Amino acid sequence: EAKLSEATELAAKERAEALAEAKRLSDDLTESTAKVVEVTAGKDEADKQAVGLKVQLDDTKRRLKEAETRSAAQRKQAEKAMGDAKTQNQRKVAQLQTQLEKKKSDHSNAKAELTKMKAKESEMDLKAENDARLHESMLAEKDTQIFAIQRDLNNKTQAMKAKEAELEKLREKLEETESEIVSLEAMSKVVGAEKEKQQALFESTLSDHFAKHGDLQGEHDNVRAEFEAYKKQQEEAMSDAIAKMEEYKAIVQQVHTKKHGLLRKQTRKKRMFGQAWHVKHFTLVGATLLHKDVPKEGKPAGPEKAFQMTVDTTISQEHTEKFAFVVKTGDNELVLKALDQAEMDDWVKEITASLAAMQTSSSDERAQLAQLASLGSGAAEEDDEKE
């Protein structure tokens, strides 16, 4: 189209030039004819000029015809090029139309495939959620079974340890008795030999003893009186020591282990299907709840954590879970669950007793600890004196 437009403009320009030239020649011819008419004397010269002008006019007409011919050829060539270009454009449009239809078909297929994949993904998510819920329920049942088995195992282990402790005590008593028997036999032999020596010495010094009997009797009475006074003093000191020891036992009893066993502890962070429960081994020591993971086969139990209770600690049995109770100190709390009602009541009773003892005996403990410290220093001094 650009070439055709350019050829058309060129042909129009050449035609305009040819017309302008023809008009100029025509004006010259007209002027010359007028001059011929006016000047008869120069007729031959005017004829010559007219012939020349006619020749020029014919040449101009020929040039104009050639320009028109060239313009027509260029126009045909431009039209042919435009036709070829149009044909090529139509082919390209047809190819692009085919590709567009193919792309639309592929897009439709991909869209259908994506819809199927989304549906399949939804089914897989639903199946995964159902499997996770089933796994959670099975895990809870297994935890309950493990909890019961571990509780029975701990009870049997404790009973076995108690039996072993009793057996060890009996063995120690037996060894002590055997040692005492051996010591008594050795002492008996030593006493027998000493008795013979003393008998001989007694017979040799009997006369001297009779002489000094009066003086010795007086000294004996004085020593006996001093011994009785010393014995009474020691009995009073022993009574005081026993009383202080009982107070010490009462103090120590408050920080000794009061209860231990397995409980389920609720996690603090929420998960996809709610908060989970984990079996932990808990120990109530004084006013502290110690807990750690239950040791598994081939794995250590892990570090032990402490939940410290204060006089402001509260315990509540109001919870949606069965056999669950909450121990709370300020913003820190433990949500625990026992295996049955009896176990929960036992734990609540022991924790409540620890809190009550802690609330009523804070000042008494300080006084008793001071007395215990003085008692320990006095006992150490007596041991040093004996040594």
Residue pairs with C-beta under 8 A, 6 or more apart in sequence:
1 78
1 82
1 85
3 77
3 78
3 81
3 82
4 75
4 78
4 79
4 81
4 82
5 78
6 78
7 71
7 74
7 75
7 77
7 78
8 71
8 75
8 78
10 71
10 74
11 67
11 68
11 70
11 71
11 72
11 74
11 75
12 71
14 64
14 67
14 70
14 71
15 64
15 67
15 68
15 71
18 60
18 63
18 64
18 67
19 64
21 60
22 57
22 60
22 61
22 64
25 53
25 56
25 57
25 60
26 57
28 53
29 50
29 53
29 54
29 57
32 46
32 49
32 50
32 53
33 46
33 50
35 42
35 46
36 42
36 43
36 46
36 47
36 50
39 46
132 272
132 273
133 273
136 273
136 276
140 277
143 264
143 277
143 278
143 279
144 339
146 279
146 294
147 262
147 264
147 279
147 339
148 339
150 262
150 279
150 294
151 261
151 262
151 339
154 261
154 262
202 209
209 216
241 375
241 379
244 371
244 372
244 375
245 375
247 368
247 371
247 372
248 368
248 372
248 375
250 368
251 365
251 368
251 369
251 372
254 286
254 357
254 358
254 361
254 365
255 285
255 286
256 285
256 286
257 283
257 284
257 285
258 284
258 285
258 286
258 350
258 353
258 354
259 283
259 284
259 346
259 347
259 350
260 281
260 282
260 283
260 284
261 281
261 282
261 343
261 347
262 279
262 280
262 281
262 282
262 294
262 339
263 279
263 280
263 282
263 291
263 336
263 337
263 338
263 347
264 277
264 278
264 279
264 280
264 336
264 337
264 338
265 277
265 278
265 279
265 280
265 291
265 334
265 335
265 336
265 337
266 275
266 276
266 277
266 321
266 324
266 335
266 336
266 337
267 275
267 276
267 277
267 278
268 275
269 275
277 337
278 293
279 294
280 291
280 292
280 293
280 294
281 291
281 292
281 293
281 294
281 301
282 289
282 290
282 291
282 336
283 289
283 290
283 291
284 290
284 347
284 350
284 351
284 354
286 354
286 358
287 308
287 309
287 310
287 313
287 354
287 355
287 358
288 306
288 307
288 308
288 309
289 306
289 307
289 309
289 327
289 334
289 351
290 304
290 305
290 306
290 307
291 304
291 305
291 307
292 301
292 302
292 303
292 304
292 305
293 301
293 302
294 301
295 301
307 327
307 329
307 332
307 334
308 329
309 327
309 329
309 351
309 354
309 355
309 358
310 329
310 358
311 355
311 358
311 359
311 362
312 329
312 330
313 327
313 328
313 329
313 355
314 327
314 328
314 329
315 325
315 326
315 327
315 328
315 348
315 351
315 352
315 355
316 325
316 326
316 328
317 324
317 325
317 326
317 344
317 348
318 326
319 325
319 326
319 335
321 337
322 337
323 337
323 338
323 339
323 340
323 341
323 343
323 344
324 335
324 336
324 337
324 338
324 344
325 336
325 337
325 338
325 344
325 347
325 348
326 333
326 334
326 335
326 336
327 333
327 334
327 336
327 351
328 334
336 347
337 344
338 344
338 347
